[in-house]
Amino acid sequence: MTEWKMTVVVENSYHSVENNPIGIFEVPLAMVNGLIDASDTVFFIFIVGGVFQIINSTGTIEAVAARVGKTFMNQGIVIIPIFLTLFSIGGFTIGMSAEVMAFVPIGIAIARSLGYDALTGTAMVTLGAAVGFTAGLLNPFNVGIAQAIAEVPMFSGMWLRGIILRFY
Protein backbone atom coordinates (compact mmCIF):
# COMPACT_ATOMS: atom_id res chain seq x y z
CA MET A 1 0.00 0.00 0.00
CA THR A 2 1.42 3.38 -0.96
CA GLU A 3 1.42 6.23 1.50
CA TRP A 4 -0.23 9.43 0.32
CA LYS A 5 1.81 12.46 1.22
CA MET A 6 1.23 16.10 0.41
CA THR A 7 3.56 18.89 1.43
CA VAL A 8 1.53 21.97 2.18
CA VAL A 9 4.16 24.15 3.86
CA VAL A 10 6.69 25.54 1.40
CA GLU A 11 10.05 26.22 2.98
CA ASN A 12 11.16 29.89 3.13
CA SER A 13 7.81 31.06 1.74
CA TYR A 14 6.85 33.20 4.74
CA HIS A 15 7.15 36.94 4.32
CA SER A 16 5.71 39.98 6.08
CA VAL A 17 3.07 42.10 4.41
CA GLU A 18 2.31 45.75 4.89
CA ASN A 19 -0.35 46.71 7.44
CA ASN A 20 -3.69 47.62 5.84
CA PRO A 21 -6.13 48.91 8.51
CA ILE A 22 -9.63 50.10 7.67
CA GLY A 23 -11.26 53.35 8.74
CA ILE A 24 -14.28 53.74 11.00
CA PHE A 25 -16.59 54.41 8.04
CA GLU A 26 -15.50 51.19 6.32
CA VAL A 27 -16.66 49.02 9.25
CA PRO A 28 -20.31 48.72 8.06
CA LEU A 29 -19.10 47.64 4.63
CA ALA A 30 -16.82 45.07 6.28
CA MET A 31 -19.85 43.62 8.09
CA VAL A 32 -21.78 43.39 4.82
CA ASN A 33 -18.81 41.68 3.15
CA GLY A 34 -18.57 39.30 6.11
CA LEU A 35 -22.24 38.36 5.69
CA ILE A 36 -21.67 37.82 1.98
CA ASP A 37 -18.67 35.59 2.72
CA ALA A 38 -20.75 33.63 5.26
CA SER A 39 -23.84 33.54 3.05
CA ASP A 40 -23.87 29.74 2.90
CA THR A 41 -24.07 29.55 6.69
CA VAL A 42 -26.68 32.32 6.90
CA PHE A 43 -28.74 30.61 4.19
CA PHE A 44 -28.43 27.28 6.05
CA ILE A 45 -29.71 28.87 9.26
CA PHE A 46 -32.68 30.44 7.43
CA ILE A 47 -33.57 27.12 5.79
CA VAL A 48 -33.29 25.20 9.05
CA GLY A 49 -35.30 27.84 10.87
CA GLY A 50 -38.00 27.74 8.18
CA VAL A 51 -38.17 23.95 8.22
CA PHE A 52 -38.51 23.91 11.98
CA GLN A 53 -41.21 26.54 11.85
CA ILE A 54 -43.16 24.37 9.38
CA ILE A 55 -42.62 21.28 11.55
CA ASN A 56 -43.52 23.24 14.68
CA SER A 57 -46.76 24.51 13.12
CA THR A 58 -47.86 20.90 12.50
CA GLY A 59 -47.38 20.07 16.19
CA THR A 60 -44.88 17.29 15.48
CA ILE A 61 -42.23 18.53 17.93
CA GLU A 62 -44.74 18.80 20.76
CA ALA A 63 -46.15 15.35 19.95
CA VAL A 64 -42.70 13.74 19.97
CA ALA A 65 -41.73 15.60 23.14
CA ALA A 66 -44.98 14.55 24.86
CA ARG A 67 -44.42 10.94 23.82
CA VAL A 68 -40.84 10.91 25.11
CA GLY A 69 -41.94 12.70 28.27
CA LYS A 70 -44.68 10.16 28.87
CA THR A 71 -42.37 7.21 28.18
CA PHE A 72 -39.60 8.48 30.48
CA MET A 73 -41.81 10.29 33.02
CA ASN A 74 -40.27 8.66 36.10
CA GLN A 75 -36.79 8.21 34.67
CA GLY A 76 -36.18 11.48 32.85
CA ILE A 77 -32.56 11.59 33.93
CA VAL A 78 -31.92 8.73 31.44
CA ILE A 79 -32.67 11.01 28.47
CA ILE A 80 -29.74 13.33 29.16
CA PRO A 81 -26.94 10.73 28.70
CA ILE A 82 -28.82 9.22 25.73
CA PHE A 83 -28.91 12.60 23.95
CA LEU A 84 -25.30 13.36 24.90
CA THR A 85 -24.17 10.00 23.52
CA LEU A 86 -26.15 10.26 20.27
CA PHE A 87 -24.93 13.75 19.46
CA SER A 88 -21.39 12.88 20.53
CA ILE A 89 -21.42 10.09 17.95
CA GLY A 90 -22.56 12.62 15.35
CA GLY A 91 -19.73 14.93 16.40
CA PHE A 92 -16.92 12.41 16.23
CA THR A 93 -18.00 10.66 13.04
CA ILE A 94 -19.42 13.25 10.65
CA GLY A 95 -18.13 16.41 12.31
CA MET A 96 -21.55 17.60 13.45
CA SER A 97 -21.12 21.00 15.05
CA ALA A 98 -23.11 23.87 13.52
CA GLU A 99 -25.71 21.38 12.31
CA VAL A 100 -26.89 20.76 15.88
CA MET A 101 -28.77 24.05 15.78
CA ALA A 102 -31.45 22.18 13.90
CA PHE A 103 -31.94 19.80 16.82
CA VAL A 104 -31.92 22.32 19.68
CA PRO A 105 -35.70 23.00 19.53
CA ILE A 106 -36.35 19.27 19.81
CA GLY A 107 -33.96 19.00 22.76
CA ILE A 108 -35.65 21.95 24.48
CA ALA A 109 -39.13 20.52 23.91
CA ILE A 110 -38.13 17.10 25.26
CA ALA A 111 -36.34 18.61 28.27
CA ARG A 112 -39.36 20.76 29.13
CA SER A 113 -41.70 17.79 28.81
CA LEU A 114 -39.53 16.01 31.39
CA GLY A 115 -39.58 18.98 33.78
CA TYR A 116 -36.15 20.44 32.89
CA ASP A 117 -35.45 23.92 31.62
CA ALA A 118 -34.50 25.12 28.13
CA LEU A 119 -30.81 25.33 29.04
CA THR A 120 -30.78 21.61 29.83
CA GLY A 121 -32.41 20.85 26.47
CA THR A 122 -29.90 23.01 24.64
CA ALA A 123 -26.97 21.43 26.48
CA MET A 124 -28.19 17.88 25.79
CA VAL A 125 -27.75 18.57 22.09
CA THR A 126 -24.87 21.05 21.82
CA LEU A 127 -22.64 19.67 24.56
CA GLY A 128 -22.81 16.15 23.18
CA ALA A 129 -21.88 17.28 19.68
CA ALA A 130 -19.11 19.56 20.98
CA VAL A 131 -17.52 16.75 22.98
CA GLY A 132 -17.65 14.39 20.03
CA PHE A 133 -16.31 17.02 17.63
CA THR A 134 -13.47 17.86 20.01
CA ALA A 135 -12.42 14.22 20.43
CA GLY A 136 -12.79 13.74 16.66
CA LEU A 137 -12.26 9.98 16.39
CA LEU A 138 -13.27 9.76 12.73
CA ASN A 139 -14.04 13.40 12.02
CA PRO A 140 -13.04 14.15 8.43
CA PHE A 141 -12.74 17.87 9.15
CA ASN A 142 -10.80 18.53 12.33
CA VAL A 143 -8.77 15.32 12.16
CA GLY A 144 -8.67 14.10 8.57
CA ILE A 145 -7.66 17.39 6.96
CA ALA A 146 -5.38 18.43 9.82
CA GLN A 147 -3.48 15.15 9.75
CA ALA A 148 -3.05 15.39 5.98
CA ILE A 149 -1.59 18.88 6.39
CA ALA A 150 0.67 17.68 9.22
CA GLU A 151 1.77 14.77 7.02
CA VAL A 152 1.06 12.12 9.66
CA PRO A 153 -0.77 8.84 8.95
CA MET A 154 -4.50 9.35 8.44
CA PHE A 155 -6.47 9.01 11.69
CA SER A 156 -3.37 8.04 13.67
CA GLY A 157 -3.71 8.46 17.42
CA MET A 158 -7.35 7.40 17.36
CA TRP A 159 -6.85 5.35 20.53
CA LEU A 160 -5.75 8.48 22.42
CA ARG A 161 -8.73 10.48 21.15
CA GLY A 162 -10.97 7.58 22.24
CA ILE A 163 -9.57 7.85 25.76
CA ILE A 164 -10.12 11.60 25.72
CA LEU A 165 -13.72 11.08 24.56
CA ARG A 166 -14.28 8.51 27.31
CA PHE A 167 -13.22 10.91 30.06
CA TYR A 168 -15.09 13.98 28.85
Rosetta blueprint (number, residue, H / E / L):
1 M L
2 T L
3 E L
4 W L
5 K L
6 M L
7 T L
8 V L
9 V L
10 V L
11 E L
12 N L
13 S L
14 Y L
15 H L
16 S L
17 V L
18 E L
19 N L
20 N L
21 P L
22 I L
23 G L
24 I H
25 F H
26 E H
27 V H
28 P H
29 L H
30 A H
31 M H
32 V H
33 N H
34 G H
35 L H
36 I H
37 D H
38 A L
39 S H
40 D H
41 T H
42 V H
43 F H
44 F H
45 I H
46 F H
47 I H
48 V H
49 G H
50 G H
51 V H
52 F H
53 Q H
54 I H
55 I H
56 N H
57 S H
58 T H
59 G L
60 T H
61 I H
62 E H
63 A H
64 V H
65 A H
66 A H
67 R H
68 V H
69 G H
70 K H
71 T H
72 F L
73 M H
74 N H
75 Q H
76 G H
77 I H
78 V H
79 I H
80 I H
81 P H
82 I H
83 F H
84 L H
85 T H
86 L H
87 F H
88 S H
89 I H
90 G H
91 G H
92 F H
93 T H
94 I H
95 G L
96 M L
97 S L
98 A H
99 E H
100 V H
101 M H
102 A H
103 F L
104 V H
105 P H
106 I H
107 G H
108 I H
109 A H
110 I H
111 A H
112 R H
113 S H
114 L L
115 G L
116 Y L
117 D L
118 A H
119 L H
120 T H
121 G H
122 T H
123 A H
124 M H
125 V H
126 T H
127 L H
128 G H
129 A H
130 A H
131 V H
132 G H
133 F H
134 T H
135 A H
136 G L
137 L L
138 L L
139 N L
140 P H
141 F H
142 N H
143 V H
144 G H
145 I H
146 A H
147 Q H
148 A H
149 I H
150 A L
151 E L
152 V L
153 P L
154 M L
155 F L
156 S L
157 G L
158 M H
159 W H
160 L H
161 R H
162 G H
163 I H
164 I H
165 L H
166 R H
167 F H
168 Y L
